[in-house]
Amino acid sequence: MSQPYFEYTTPQDRYFNYCLWSYQPVASVENKFRSVNLLLHSFQLAKLDSQAFEIVASLRASLGLFRTVWGIKWLNNKLIWEFYFYDYKRREREVSITRVLEVLKPYLNCRLRILDNLPYFMFSIDINEYLLSDSHQIETINMYIGNPGSTVSSGISYEITDQEITLRNFYFFFNPQQEFEDIVAKICCSAHIDCQDIYIHKILIPELKNCQTICIANKQRNDTIYFSGIDVNQLLIFLEMFAYPQEIINFVKFNQTKLDHLLYDVGFDYRVEEKKLLILKSGYYGVF
């Protein structure tokens, strides 16, 4: 497959993190890359066919630019992806599950019963090579709702299948400059790790903790930490630390000056077994 063309910034571009919260670029945006180039490069690296690129184009045509969050995941030495769709108007939303599934219908089948009257503010769909081949069905959708009463920004994730809706995750967002002790307490208050056995800096990575937001998620079989609002240098540290394909690392290094205006979001799933910290999955995020 030929190299996808690179997309460059325009004066009309807007900048959002993985929660679709806006931010100001941290360097000049002139003649710089949009973050979608990282996504398209990963498609090419994984040798996905043209359908993956067409899905991105169709979502943009229907929803508009910078309305879809992408996640590139590294799981068992394999690239997988996840697309996230936000609309904080909830029941008065414009971006609904039904609308997105209609956009994806030429590429992906889905027979799930969707209840758009539920007060979700976000949902996501996992993308992988298997799903993109032979018109396989979308078997799960991840739906996120608020968590009223929490003292920090918080959300709850459910998995929708053709059988049931199942509680999956709780997410809690912290300001690392103001709530650092709460972050440490939240990490250590877990059924999946014992902080007496694991040094906290193995999870609360020193090179990444200087960021805008840290999110801790409690999941069924592990916990997750997300560092939001890191710069391109920190992104490279993350990619190397978690042993991403060298082609991805080299792409970011070679284009570092074209990516230095953006802020990035990264995270990893973890749990402890036999007093060893296991990294189950990691990911980094952008917007198209």
Backbone bond lengths (Angstrom), bond angles and torsions (degrees), N, CA, C in turn:
res aa  C-N    CA-C-N  psi(-1)  N-CA   C-N-CA  omega(-1)  CA-C   N-CA-C  phi
1 M - - - 1.466 - - 1.524 109.15 -
2 S 1.278 117.53 137.57 1.454 121.24 -178.52 1.524 111.14 -72.02
3 Q 1.307 115.02 157.06 1.464 121.24 179.12 1.524 110.26 -62.04
4 P 1.349 119.06 124.88 1.464 119.61 176.07 1.523 110.14 -64.21
5 Y 1.298 114.95 147.43 1.454 118.01 -179.85 1.531 109.43 -67.57
6 F 1.327 116.23 151.77 1.460 120.45 -179.64 1.521 110.27 -86.68
7 E 1.308 115.64 139.78 1.455 121.36 176.01 1.521 108.80 -98.45
8 Y 1.330 115.98 132.21 1.455 121.82 179.89 1.524 110.34 -109.34
9 T 1.299 114.67 156.08 1.459 120.68 -179.47 1.528 110.90 -64.99
10 T 1.325 114.63 155.90 1.458 122.36 171.65 1.523 107.89 -127.96
11 P 1.332 117.86 163.97 1.477 119.48 178.48 1.528 112.71 -62.02
12 Q 1.330 118.25 -18.85 1.460 121.55 -178.76 1.531 112.89 -88.82
13 D 1.321 117.91 -4.52 1.464 120.12 -177.07 1.524 111.15 -62.91
14 R 1.332 114.31 149.25 1.463 121.69 174.19 1.524 108.01 -121.65
15 Y 1.328 116.52 158.84 1.453 121.02 -170.71 1.530 109.47 -128.40
16 F 1.340 114.88 127.70 1.451 121.49 -176.04 1.525 110.06 -137.03
17 N 1.338 114.97 150.99 1.457 119.02 174.02 1.522 110.36 -90.88
18 Y 1.320 116.82 -168.67 1.462 120.07 -174.03 1.516 114.11 -73.71
19 C 1.323 117.98 -7.85 1.462 122.31 171.68 1.527 111.19 -98.40
20 L 1.312 116.59 6.07 1.460 124.25 -174.21 1.531 110.71 60.60
21 W 1.334 115.47 34.70 1.466 122.27 170.18 1.527 106.83 -93.55
22 S 1.309 117.02 134.28 1.461 120.94 -174.72 1.524 111.32 -75.62
23 Y 1.324 115.25 152.93 1.460 121.22 173.93 1.523 108.79 -146.46
24 Q 1.332 115.63 163.34 1.456 121.67 177.20 1.527 109.86 -94.21
25 P 1.332 117.96 135.73 1.469 120.14 177.59 1.528 111.19 -55.19
26 V 1.325 115.97 149.33 1.465 121.01 -174.63 1.524 112.23 -100.57
27 A 1.324 117.28 4.36 1.465 122.20 175.59 1.528 107.23 -154.00
28 S 1.319 115.89 173.81 1.462 120.00 177.14 1.519 110.30 -55.61
29 V 1.339 116.05 139.15 1.465 120.50 -178.26 1.528 112.08 -98.70
30 E 1.308 118.05 -1.98 1.457 120.66 -176.32 1.525 111.33 -68.63
31 N 1.347 115.64 129.51 1.463 122.43 177.68 1.529 112.21 58.46
32 K 1.319 116.40 39.30 1.464 121.73 179.88 1.525 110.54 -111.33
33 F 1.333 115.42 166.09 1.459 122.08 178.59 1.520 111.49 -81.97
34 R 1.322 115.98 144.22 1.464 120.36 162.35 1.539 108.36 -77.50
35 S 1.327 115.44 154.70 1.467 117.96 -177.06 1.522 112.51 -69.15
36 V 1.324 118.16 -16.92 1.466 120.40 178.37 1.522 111.40 -60.12
37 N 1.343 118.02 -23.80 1.461 120.03 178.23 1.525 111.92 -60.76
38 L 1.337 117.02 -33.17 1.462 120.25 177.18 1.527 110.39 -65.17
39 L 1.326 115.85 -40.04 1.460 120.43 178.80 1.526 111.24 -65.92
40 L 1.332 116.88 -49.48 1.462 120.75 -177.91 1.532 111.24 -62.92
41 H 1.332 115.72 -36.35 1.460 119.29 177.18 1.523 110.85 -63.57
42 S 1.327 116.82 -39.86 1.467 119.72 179.05 1.523 111.09 -66.64
43 F 1.343 117.85 -36.14 1.472 120.70 174.79 1.524 110.29 -59.25
44 Q 1.317 114.76 -46.15 1.457 119.10 -178.30 1.527 110.69 -64.79
45 L 1.320 116.05 -42.00 1.461 120.37 -179.84 1.529 111.13 -61.06
46 A 1.337 116.17 -38.99 1.460 121.02 -179.95 1.520 112.69 -81.74
47 K 1.336 116.44 -0.80 1.467 122.22 179.14 1.525 112.45 59.02
48 L 1.335 116.08 40.30 1.454 120.19 174.39 1.524 108.79 -72.77
49 D 1.317 116.73 148.85 1.447 119.17 179.72 1.520 110.69 -78.20
50 S 1.310 116.21 -177.62 1.463 120.91 -172.24 1.524 113.23 -64.48
51 Q 1.324 117.64 -18.66 1.456 120.85 -178.46 1.527 112.18 -58.55
52 A 1.342 117.08 -38.40 1.460 120.53 -179.96 1.534 110.64 -62.25
53 F 1.328 117.10 -42.75 1.456 121.10 178.69 1.529 110.68 -67.97
54 E 1.330 116.38 -36.10 1.463 120.27 179.44 1.528 111.38 -67.45
55 I 1.322 117.65 -35.23 1.468 120.58 177.12 1.512 110.31 -61.24
56 V 1.327 117.02 -45.37 1.465 120.85 178.06 1.523 110.41 -59.08
57 A 1.320 117.01 -45.97 1.466 121.05 -179.39 1.522 111.33 -63.24
58 S 1.319 117.40 -40.69 1.462 120.49 -178.68 1.523 111.93 -68.56
59 L 1.310 117.17 -40.04 1.463 120.25 177.84 1.524 110.65 -63.89
60 R 1.320 116.67 -41.05 1.462 119.44 177.80 1.528 111.48 -64.94
61 A 1.323 116.02 -41.33 1.466 119.77 -178.47 1.524 110.92 -63.44
62 S 1.323 117.50 -35.43 1.458 120.98 -177.70 1.526 112.57 -85.99
63 L 1.332 117.41 -45.88 1.465 121.19 -172.81 1.524 113.12 -93.97
64 G 1.323 116.87 -23.10 1.454 121.24 -175.86 1.518 110.99 102.78
65 L 1.324 115.35 166.95 1.462 121.09 177.99 1.526 110.82 -70.62
66 F 1.344 114.75 147.28 1.463 123.17 173.50 1.532 112.02 61.58
67 R 1.325 116.92 32.63 1.462 121.24 177.46 1.532 112.00 -110.46
68 T 1.334 116.91 -9.80 1.462 120.81 -177.65 1.517 109.58 -119.57
69 V 1.319 116.52 130.32 1.465 122.58 175.94 1.530 108.37 -94.18
70 W 1.323 116.12 133.05 1.460 120.21 174.73 1.523 110.53 -108.52
71 G 1.322 114.65 147.91 1.451 120.94 172.64 1.515 109.39 -127.12
72 I 1.332 116.78 130.59 1.460 122.39 173.92 1.522 106.69 -103.76
73 K 1.338 116.09 119.39 1.465 121.16 -175.35 1.529 110.30 -109.42
74 W 1.328 114.73 147.62 1.465 121.58 177.03 1.519 106.55 -118.82
75 L 1.334 115.92 107.59 1.457 122.72 -173.62 1.514 109.49 -133.52
76 N 1.331 115.77 119.87 1.473 120.37 179.78 1.529 111.75 52.47
77 N 1.336 115.08 44.36 1.464 121.92 178.79 1.524 112.69 59.37
78 K 1.322 115.41 35.99 1.454 120.91 179.81 1.527 109.13 -141.67
79 L 1.333 115.93 140.88 1.455 120.94 176.96 1.520 110.57 -84.12
80 I 1.328 115.92 132.31 1.449 122.58 170.08 1.529 106.78 -135.25
81 W 1.325 116.68 169.96 1.462 119.73 -173.60 1.521 110.53 -136.39
82 E 1.324 115.28 161.59 1.458 121.19 174.60 1.523 108.06 -145.30
83 F 1.327 116.52 135.39 1.461 122.16 176.67 1.526 108.59 -109.72
84 Y 1.334 115.61 135.67 1.466 122.72 -175.56 1.525 109.17 -119.93
85 F 1.324 115.64 138.56 1.459 121.59 -176.66 1.533 108.95 -127.77
86 Y 1.325 115.43 124.61 1.467 121.45 -175.57 1.519 110.94 -114.70
87 D 1.318 114.83 144.00 1.461 121.83 166.17 1.522 106.57 -156.24
88 Y 1.323 115.61 102.56 1.464 121.03 -174.26 1.527 112.95 -75.42
89 K 1.336 117.36 0.85 1.480 119.99 174.33 1.522 111.36 -77.06
90 R 1.329 116.71 -7.80 1.459 122.94 179.00 1.528 111.62 53.99
91 R 1.311 119.99 -118.09 1.467 120.55 -173.23 1.530 112.61 -63.04
92 E 1.319 117.45 -20.18 1.472 120.83 176.96 1.524 110.84 -95.58
93 R 1.300 115.80 20.97 1.467 122.23 -173.02 1.535 112.55 -65.82
94 E 1.319 114.72 154.71 1.457 122.64 170.69 1.532 111.13 -99.63
95 V 1.337 116.08 -32.70 1.468 121.26 -179.96 1.523 108.06 -99.15
96 S 1.307 116.17 95.50 1.459 122.07 -178.01 1.524 110.32 -105.99
97 I 1.329 116.09 165.89 1.459 120.37 175.53 1.521 109.88 -60.65
98 T 1.329 116.21 -43.60 1.465 120.46 -179.38 1.520 111.27 -59.37
99 R 1.321 117.33 -43.19 1.466 120.48 -179.10 1.519 111.15 -64.35
100 V 1.325 117.57 -44.65 1.463 120.28 -178.62 1.526 110.83 -66.55
101 L 1.317 116.95 -41.20 1.461 119.15 178.33 1.528 111.45 -62.09
102 E 1.314 117.09 -33.14 1.465 120.18 176.99 1.523 110.33 -66.37
103 V 1.340 116.70 -38.81 1.470 120.19 176.92 1.532 110.44 -64.23
104 L 1.334 116.12 -38.50 1.462 120.88 -176.15 1.526 113.40 -82.42
105 K 1.304 117.26 -8.32 1.464 121.89 -172.73 1.524 113.71 -55.27
106 P 1.342 120.04 -38.22 1.480 118.22 178.06 1.526 113.74 -65.44
107 Y 1.333 117.43 -16.18 1.460 121.35 -174.14 1.530 113.36 -114.78
108 L 1.334 116.46 -37.28 1.459 121.50 -173.76 1.522 110.15 -132.55
109 N 1.310 116.99 135.19 1.451 121.81 177.86 1.524 110.71 -90.93
110 C 1.324 115.95 147.55 1.468 120.45 176.89 1.520 108.72 -151.78
111 R 1.329 115.87 125.62 1.457 121.06 179.19 1.525 111.70 -114.75
112 L 1.308 117.17 14.40 1.457 120.39 -179.01 1.526 110.55 -68.03
113 R 1.307 115.79 145.93 1.464 121.61 175.47 1.525 107.87 -83.65
114 I 1.312 116.36 116.51 1.452 121.89 -174.42 1.527 110.08 -104.79
115 L 1.324 115.62 132.14 1.461 121.79 178.99 1.531 108.59 -109.44
116 D 1.325 115.65 87.36 1.462 119.64 -176.02 1.524 112.76 -72.12
117 N 1.336 117.54 -7.37 1.462 119.54 177.18 1.521 112.22 -78.71
118 L 1.328 117.85 -10.66 1.468 120.10 177.86 1.526 109.67 -69.68
119 P 1.347 118.38 150.23 1.478 121.06 -172.49 1.530 113.49 -85.22
120 Y 1.326 116.84 48.25 1.463 118.63 178.93 1.533 110.39 -78.39
121 F 1.320 115.50 150.47 1.465 120.91 177.23 1.521 112.14 -112.36
122 M 1.325 115.62 -5.99 1.456 119.53 -178.19 1.517 109.32 -161.73
123 F 1.335 116.36 151.83 1.454 121.37 171.61 1.516 107.90 -148.19
124 S 1.309 116.18 163.79 1.462 119.74 -179.42 1.518 110.34 -143.85
125 I 1.328 114.21 157.34 1.457 122.53 179.84 1.524 108.13 -131.20
126 D 1.321 115.85 129.36 1.460 121.20 177.69 1.524 109.76 -79.50
127 I 1.326 115.58 139.41 1.461 122.63 -179.17 1.525 108.15 -124.32
128 N 1.328 116.17 130.93 1.465 119.67 175.24 1.520 109.25 -149.10
129 E 1.321 115.71 174.10 1.464 120.39 -177.71 1.527 111.58 -60.62
130 Y 1.314 116.56 -38.90 1.472 120.49 -178.70 1.520 110.84 -63.28
131 L 1.337 116.17 -44.47 1.463 119.60 -179.47 1.526 111.14 -63.63
132 L 1.315 117.51 -35.44 1.452 121.40 -176.83 1.530 113.20 -79.16
133 S 1.329 117.00 -8.01 1.457 119.41 -177.99 1.524 110.67 -103.54
134 D 1.322 115.97 141.05 1.460 122.45 171.55 1.524 114.03 57.61
135 S 1.316 117.68 30.09 1.471 122.31 174.79 1.524 113.43 53.63
136 H 1.317 116.77 48.18 1.456 120.28 178.80 1.531 110.87 -71.68
137 Q 1.312 114.78 159.13 1.453 121.16 -176.73 1.526 111.63 -80.75
138 I 1.346 116.11 145.07 1.461 121.02 164.09 1.525 106.25 -74.40
139 E 1.318 116.78 112.99 1.459 120.51 -173.98 1.525 113.24 -96.77
140 T 1.326 117.21 -18.08 1.466 120.20 179.02 1.520 109.84 -142.22
141 I 1.320 115.63 147.07 1.458 123.32 170.05 1.523 106.78 -129.61
142 N 1.310 116.13 136.95 1.459 121.46 178.98 1.520 109.24 -96.94
143 M 1.321 117.06 123.93 1.466 122.99 -176.27 1.523 109.41 -116.57
144 Y 1.332 116.26 137.94 1.454 122.22 -175.75 1.528 109.88 -121.73
145 I 1.336 115.16 132.34 1.456 120.69 175.76 1.519 109.10 -126.10
146 G 1.324 117.02 169.19 1.446 121.66 -179.18 1.523 112.26 -74.96
147 N 1.320 114.99 175.03 1.467 121.92 -179.24 1.522 109.13 -135.10
148 P 1.333 117.87 71.14 1.468 120.91 -177.28 1.532 111.63 -56.56
149 G 1.339 114.59 141.81 1.451 120.05 179.54 1.508 114.17 99.58
150 S 1.333 117.21 -17.34 1.454 119.80 177.25 1.526 109.54 -68.94
151 T 1.324 116.75 143.57 1.472 120.73 -179.75 1.523 112.42 -79.99
152 V 1.348 117.18 -11.50 1.462 121.18 173.65 1.525 107.68 -125.45
153 S 1.334 116.32 165.29 1.461 120.02 176.15 1.525 108.47 -57.87
154 S 1.329 115.77 130.96 1.448 119.08 -170.64 1.519 110.40 -151.01
155 G 1.324 116.57 154.67 1.453 121.79 178.07 1.516 110.97 -147.29
156 I 1.342 115.28 163.51 1.459 122.60 179.88 1.522 108.38 -127.27
157 S 1.328 115.60 136.63 1.452 121.09 -178.99 1.526 110.35 -111.25
158 Y 1.343 115.14 138.51 1.455 122.35 175.55 1.523 109.29 -124.50
159 E 1.313 116.25 149.81 1.458 121.47 174.46 1.525 108.97 -103.56
160 I 1.334 116.02 126.27 1.457 121.64 177.41 1.529 108.61 -100.16
161 T 1.323 117.06 123.90 1.458 122.37 172.72 1.528 108.18 -125.57
162 D 1.324 116.06 -178.66 1.463 118.63 178.25 1.521 112.22 -75.26
163 Q 1.347 116.44 -6.69 1.460 120.81 -179.19 1.521 113.40 -102.65
164 E 1.343 116.70 -37.95 1.460 119.04 -171.71 1.518 110.92 -167.18
165 I 1.332 114.84 172.02 1.463 123.27 170.12 1.525 107.05 -110.53
166 T 1.331 116.83 122.42 1.462 122.00 -171.77 1.522 110.47 -120.76
167 L 1.320 116.31 133.77 1.465 121.40 174.56 1.521 109.79 -64.49
168 R 1.335 117.02 130.55 1.462 120.93 -177.84 1.519 113.46 -116.77
169 N 1.343 117.10 -54.62 1.462 119.28 -168.86 1.523 112.01 -141.12
170 F 1.329 115.54 153.65 1.460 123.67 166.77 1.525 108.11 -117.10
171 Y 1.335 117.25 134.54 1.467 122.86 -179.09 1.526 110.11 -118.66
172 F 1.343 115.98 137.71 1.467 121.16 179.36 1.529 108.34 -133.73
173 F 1.336 116.46 127.55 1.458 122.81 -174.53 1.523 110.09 -106.56
174 F 1.337 116.10 133.17 1.456 122.17 -176.95 1.524 110.99 -129.41
175 N 1.315 115.39 151.23 1.460 122.58 170.91 1.530 107.84 -90.42
176 P 1.338 118.52 112.62 1.471 119.37 -174.37 1.518 114.10 -65.66
177 Q 1.339 117.40 -23.80 1.459 119.39 178.18 1.536 112.10 -76.64
178 Q 1.312 117.12 -30.03 1.459 121.52 -175.07 1.519 114.18 -107.94
179 E 1.327 117.03 -21.63 1.466 119.84 -171.90 1.530 111.92 -129.54
180 F 1.328 116.46 35.87 1.456 119.93 -174.64 1.529 112.00 -62.89
181 E 1.325 117.37 -42.46 1.461 119.97 179.81 1.526 111.32 -63.52
182 D 1.325 116.63 -35.08 1.466 119.77 177.02 1.524 111.34 -67.05
183 I 1.338 117.07 -35.59 1.460 120.75 177.27 1.531 110.12 -62.60
184 V 1.327 115.97 -47.06 1.466 120.28 179.12 1.526 110.50 -60.57
185 A 1.335 116.11 -43.93 1.464 119.90 179.85 1.519 111.33 -63.33
186 K 1.332 116.39 -39.38 1.461 120.60 -179.15 1.524 110.87 -66.76
187 I 1.325 117.67 -40.82 1.463 121.12 177.96 1.530 110.38 -61.95
188 C 1.323 115.74 -43.38 1.464 120.05 -174.66 1.525 112.91 -77.82
189 C 1.327 117.21 -20.21 1.465 120.83 177.86 1.524 108.18 -86.86
190 S 1.319 115.89 80.79 1.465 120.60 -169.80 1.522 110.28 -148.09
191 A 1.324 115.24 149.21 1.465 120.90 173.08 1.519 111.78 -87.36
192 H 1.345 117.33 -6.11 1.460 120.52 -173.36 1.524 113.92 -106.17
193 I 1.320 118.17 -10.93 1.469 119.90 178.17 1.527 109.48 -140.30
194 D 1.295 115.30 160.08 1.461 123.02 171.03 1.516 107.00 -122.91
195 C 1.325 116.50 109.70 1.466 120.42 -175.33 1.520 112.42 -65.36
196 Q 1.327 117.94 -13.45 1.465 119.61 175.02 1.524 110.72 -74.21
197 D 1.322 116.50 -22.52 1.463 120.32 179.61 1.521 112.68 -97.29
198 I 1.351 116.83 -24.72 1.448 121.53 -174.83 1.516 110.12 -117.66
199 Y 1.328 117.13 127.13 1.452 120.24 174.83 1.526 109.06 -64.97
200 I 1.322 115.10 131.99 1.465 119.85 -173.96 1.519 111.78 -60.97
201 H 1.345 118.24 -28.91 1.461 119.82 -177.44 1.534 112.88 -70.01
202 K 1.343 117.82 -12.41 1.458 119.70 174.59 1.522 111.10 -71.86
203 I 1.336 116.24 -22.53 1.457 122.28 177.19 1.518 109.93 -103.10
204 L 1.303 116.74 -50.81 1.461 122.19 178.93 1.531 107.73 -87.95
205 I 1.320 115.17 73.90 1.465 122.89 -168.29 1.536 110.73 -59.90
206 P 1.328 118.25 121.49 1.469 120.96 -176.15 1.523 113.97 -55.07
207 E 1.331 118.10 -38.64 1.466 121.16 -177.79 1.524 112.76 -69.08
208 L 1.337 117.66 -16.07 1.462 121.02 -175.79 1.524 113.71 -112.44
209 K 1.315 117.93 -14.99 1.468 119.43 -171.82 1.531 112.94 -70.99
210 N 1.336 117.35 -15.01 1.462 120.33 172.66 1.520 108.09 -82.35
211 C 1.327 115.30 82.59 1.449 121.53 -176.63 1.523 108.51 -143.21
212 Q 1.320 117.41 -173.75 1.461 120.42 -176.42 1.517 112.97 -87.15
213 T 1.331 116.75 -38.98 1.459 121.35 -177.29 1.519 109.39 -145.17
214 I 1.324 116.30 141.20 1.454 121.70 171.25 1.518 108.01 -119.15
215 C 1.315 115.43 129.31 1.461 121.67 179.68 1.525 108.66 -114.05
216 I 1.324 116.30 133.72 1.452 122.51 174.18 1.523 107.74 -113.14
217 A 1.310 117.14 128.99 1.462 122.17 179.19 1.521 109.71 -117.24
218 N 1.313 115.54 135.11 1.461 122.26 172.65 1.521 108.10 -101.85
219 K 1.325 115.87 115.27 1.451 121.63 -176.73 1.531 109.45 -113.29
220 Q 1.318 115.76 176.19 1.456 119.43 -173.37 1.521 112.88 -63.95
221 R 1.318 117.68 -42.94 1.463 120.85 -173.40 1.519 113.16 -118.55
222 N 1.318 117.55 2.94 1.466 120.41 -178.79 1.515 108.58 -166.46
223 D 1.310 116.57 176.66 1.458 123.11 170.76 1.520 108.30 -113.73
224 T 1.344 115.62 167.45 1.461 121.18 -179.41 1.512 108.90 -140.56
225 I 1.318 116.63 143.92 1.459 121.97 172.58 1.526 108.50 -123.14
226 Y 1.334 115.21 137.20 1.464 122.36 178.08 1.528 108.83 -122.07
227 F 1.319 116.11 135.05 1.456 122.89 174.67 1.524 107.09 -110.67
228 S 1.316 117.30 114.96 1.462 121.56 -174.79 1.522 110.90 -110.91
229 G 1.336 115.33 134.38 1.456 119.86 178.42 1.512 113.12 86.63
230 I 1.337 116.93 41.12 1.461 120.41 174.40 1.526 108.76 -95.94
231 D 1.339 116.48 161.58 1.460 119.23 -179.01 1.528 110.32 -92.71
232 V 1.323 116.58 179.37 1.457 120.57 -174.43 1.525 111.45 -66.70
233 N 1.331 118.14 -30.79 1.461 120.14 176.78 1.522 110.72 -65.08
234 Q 1.327 116.44 -41.65 1.453 120.46 177.05 1.526 111.17 -67.89
235 L 1.332 116.65 -34.73 1.458 119.68 175.94 1.518 110.33 -59.95
236 L 1.312 117.52 -43.31 1.462 120.80 178.67 1.531 111.17 -63.41
237 I 1.310 116.79 -40.92 1.468 120.07 176.37 1.520 109.74 -57.70
238 F 1.327 116.36 -45.23 1.460 121.72 -179.95 1.524 111.13 -62.16
239 L 1.326 117.10 -48.70 1.462 120.65 -177.45 1.529 111.33 -60.73
240 E 1.324 116.67 -39.89 1.458 120.18 180.00 1.525 110.95 -73.62
241 M 1.325 116.94 -39.37 1.457 121.49 -178.53 1.527 111.44 -62.76
242 F 1.346 115.96 -35.55 1.454 120.11 -176.82 1.526 112.92 -102.70
243 A 1.325 115.51 16.73 1.474 123.05 168.67 1.519 113.24 55.91
244 Y 1.331 115.90 49.51 1.458 120.33 173.54 1.533 109.52 -69.55
245 P 1.330 117.05 161.14 1.471 119.02 178.79 1.524 111.28 -52.28
246 Q 1.309 116.37 139.51 1.462 120.58 -176.59 1.522 111.38 -60.22
247 E 1.331 117.28 -29.86 1.466 120.10 178.67 1.527 111.63 -63.05
248 I 1.332 117.23 -36.26 1.472 120.86 177.29 1.516 110.04 -69.14
249 I 1.320 116.63 -45.81 1.462 120.58 179.09 1.528 110.47 -60.25
250 N 1.316 116.88 -45.02 1.459 120.61 -179.23 1.524 111.52 -64.65
251 F 1.332 117.14 -37.59 1.468 120.50 179.28 1.526 110.37 -61.97
252 V 1.324 117.16 -44.03 1.468 120.31 179.20 1.521 110.49 -67.75
253 K 1.324 117.51 -42.10 1.463 120.59 179.41 1.525 111.22 -61.70
254 F 1.326 116.52 -47.68 1.458 120.96 -176.46 1.528 111.30 -64.34
255 N 1.340 116.57 -34.14 1.465 121.32 -177.44 1.532 113.09 -105.95
256 Q 1.310 115.44 23.59 1.465 119.94 -174.07 1.522 112.33 -57.42
257 T 1.311 117.32 -41.15 1.464 119.64 -178.47 1.525 112.08 -71.75
258 K 1.326 117.25 -18.20 1.469 120.59 176.14 1.522 112.28 -91.64
259 L 1.337 116.12 -3.92 1.462 121.50 -178.79 1.525 112.39 -119.23
260 D 1.348 117.19 4.50 1.464 119.45 -172.13 1.525 114.59 -80.60
261 H 1.327 117.60 -4.80 1.471 120.73 178.35 1.524 112.10 -86.92
262 L 1.327 115.97 -14.74 1.464 121.39 -174.58 1.519 111.79 -93.04
263 L 1.335 114.82 154.77 1.453 121.47 167.19 1.523 107.85 -106.96
264 Y 1.321 115.11 149.27 1.455 121.25 -173.18 1.529 110.37 -124.27
265 D 1.316 114.64 161.88 1.460 122.27 177.98 1.522 107.80 -128.34
266 V 1.327 116.25 135.70 1.463 121.08 -178.03 1.528 108.71 -138.75
267 G 1.317 116.04 160.54 1.455 119.45 177.82 1.514 111.67 -165.98
268 F 1.346 115.70 166.93 1.454 119.54 176.82 1.524 110.55 -152.25
269 D 1.343 114.28 146.42 1.464 122.94 175.00 1.522 108.87 -87.75
270 Y 1.331 116.86 142.18 1.463 119.86 -178.68 1.528 111.06 -151.85
271 R 1.303 114.86 157.05 1.460 122.80 166.74 1.527 107.19 -157.62
272 V 1.320 115.83 170.52 1.463 120.93 -178.56 1.524 109.17 -111.65
273 E 1.318 115.22 132.55 1.451 122.08 172.44 1.517 108.41 -131.85
274 E 1.336 116.40 127.29 1.465 122.63 179.99 1.530 110.78 52.72
275 K 1.333 114.22 43.60 1.465 122.92 176.40 1.530 113.23 64.71
276 K 1.330 116.60 20.42 1.460 120.86 175.90 1.520 109.49 -118.47
277 L 1.334 115.74 136.17 1.454 120.72 177.89 1.524 109.43 -79.52
278 L 1.328 116.09 121.40 1.456 121.59 178.55 1.521 109.61 -104.27
279 I 1.320 116.61 130.18 1.459 121.93 174.06 1.524 106.88 -96.54
280 L 1.313 116.36 115.55 1.459 121.47 -173.09 1.524 112.46 -91.06
281 K 1.312 116.52 -35.12 1.465 121.77 -177.09 1.513 107.85 -163.47
282 S 1.320 117.32 151.31 1.454 121.00 174.84 1.510 108.76 -139.45
283 G 1.341 116.35 166.25 1.451 118.91 -178.73 1.511 112.14 -163.48
284 Y 1.334 115.67 158.94 1.464 121.16 172.44 1.523 108.23 -136.73
285 Y 1.342 116.07 159.38 1.452 121.41 -160.72 1.525 112.63 -135.29
286 G 1.313 114.66 153.81 1.462 122.26 174.75 1.520 109.62 -157.77
287 V 1.322 116.62 -166.60 1.460 121.72 -174.75 1.529 109.30 -135.87
288 F 1.342 115.67 142.72 1.467 118.47 171.00 1.523 110.48 -130.39
